[in-house]
Amino acid sequence: MDPKKIIQSAGVVSGFTLLSRLLGLARDVLMAGLFGTSLVMSAFVVAFTIPNLFRRLFGEGALSAALVPVLVETREKEGDATAWIFVNRVLSLVAIILFVITLLIMMIAAFFPAVSIKTAAVLNLLQIMMPYMIFICLAAVSMGILNAFHHFAVSAFAPSILNILWIGTMLLVVPRFGTTLEEKIRYVAWTVLLAGFLQWAVQWPMLRRFGWKPEFSIHWKTPRICKMLLLMGPAALGMAVTQVNVMVDRLLAMWVSPEAPSALFYSERLIYFPLGIIATALGTVLLPVFAGHAARTDHEQIRSGISDGLRHLLFIMIPAAVGLLLLARPIVQMIFEWKTFDASSTGLTSIALQCYAPGLVVFSLSKVFVPAFYALQDTKTPVRIGMAAVVLNLVLNLTFILILPQGVKHAGIALATVLAEAFSVICLALILQRRIGGPDWPRVGGTAWRALAASAVMGAGVVVVHGLFPMSGKPGQILAVLMSIAAGGGLYLAVGKLLRLAEIGEFFRAFRR
């Protein structure tokens, strides 16, 4: 795929991801105001985590990573008709596996003894939301199929459906029909289930347009299915490693202080906002592109795609990281500080956000390297490196917790995550270079130092402009942050032009098209 088309496709995914993230932010603000940190809210979070865990393992993560390269290879070598037969077999197999898992978990939830009020609340909500796993995983598989056909818009919009319905329920249904918090949260739980089905269903018309004819098939003992499952196994293990990492971070944070897990959660939400809009979008587009090159054994095009991906991410993520680092407290204060989220909560979250901020760069770069390994049908190497990163993360977590003062121990957990991910990215880059050769490192390095120089000037301007505005009241906070971001963005582009940052022209040309 032409680099301009890659940027354009990533732009489509980014635009819809931005919409989803903005709606998700509004949803979280409403949930905080409606349920706060009550027992029902905690029960909802725990219950919702379980189907989401399976989604990350078998839906948008491991299964898509294994499916897309095999599907692209099938299309390249045997045509669309054979590819759709393969797709129907995959969808049938996934649906049966998900149904069995869902049924087992719902039976356990129904008969598990409710030893406490908290356990009963979680189990009741889990029985409502567990089928969500079936629909959201099938939606993720459908997204991977459409991506393999280089169509990204519909599947990128699908996650917004969840947030739209969720917000509508809290604004229109809950105030009118819910009397207790328990009743209100059940309406939200049923909305999640409905939204999961709609996220899958909205992709059916586009699948049919590309030639999909739904057909249940139990012919699973084929070389392609076996190949996909072999690729999926290590990828699923890699996703499981990531989830273990998150779980360890949460347990250690709870050990540090009761406020630490929530401070890390809110700061992560702000990190994932730009990360999802830009890096995840680009990684979504690059996987089928790399898979097509790999199917033709065209390593030169893979190296070129990696080089372009690295340059574009550095161009965007370096100033974003600097901006979050400098505006951490004003941004947290503007978005989250109201009702029970007080100045103390803002301080804890801001410190964590500042430690997470450099992670924008390293987290995003992994979105380029990992799809390259998946396209080469190597899902084992990222898993091995991921396991090593988990061990490093645990060691760094314990070290920072022991040596840092009490008020910033949780920030050490955030910093450990960034350092462990940096180690992972370096290892991936070195191994990939040894396997297929390196990207155009001088050009990538040129983009990096120009972006750093422009970001330094931008940072100085952001500090000056923010100091010009009073932070009294929510309107004042919003004005100060938005004007600082606008001024910083203008400065970054102006200095970038002087330093001849080629990516500026590339992005503007792509957006004009």
Buried (B, 14 or more C-beta within 10 A) or exposed (E): BEBBBBBBBBBBBBBBBBBBBBBBBBBBBBBBEBBEEEBBBBBBBBBBBBBBBBBBBBBBBBBBBBBBBBBBBBBBEEEBEEBBBBBBBBBBBBBEEBEEBBEEBBEEBEEEEEEEEBBBBBBBBBBBBBBBBBBBBBBBBBBBBBBBBBBBBBBBBBBBBBBBBBBEBBEEBBEEEBEEBBEBBBBBBEBBBBBBBBBBBBBEEBBEEBEBEEEEBEEBEEEBBEBBBBBBBBBBBBBBBBBBBBEBBBEBBEEBBEBBBBBBBBBBBBBBBBBBBBBBBBBBBBBBBBBBBBBEEEBEBBBBBBBBBBBBBBBBBBBBBBBBBBBBBBBBBBBBBEEEBEEEBBBBBBBBBBBBBBBBBBBBBBBBBBBBBBBBBBBBBBBBBBBBBBEBBBEBBBEBBEEBEEEBBBBBBBBBBBBBBBBBBBBBBEBBBEEBEBBBEEBBEBBBEBBEBBBBBBBEBBEEBBEEBEBEEEEEBBBBBEBBBEBBBEBBBBBBEEBEBBBBEBBEEBEEE
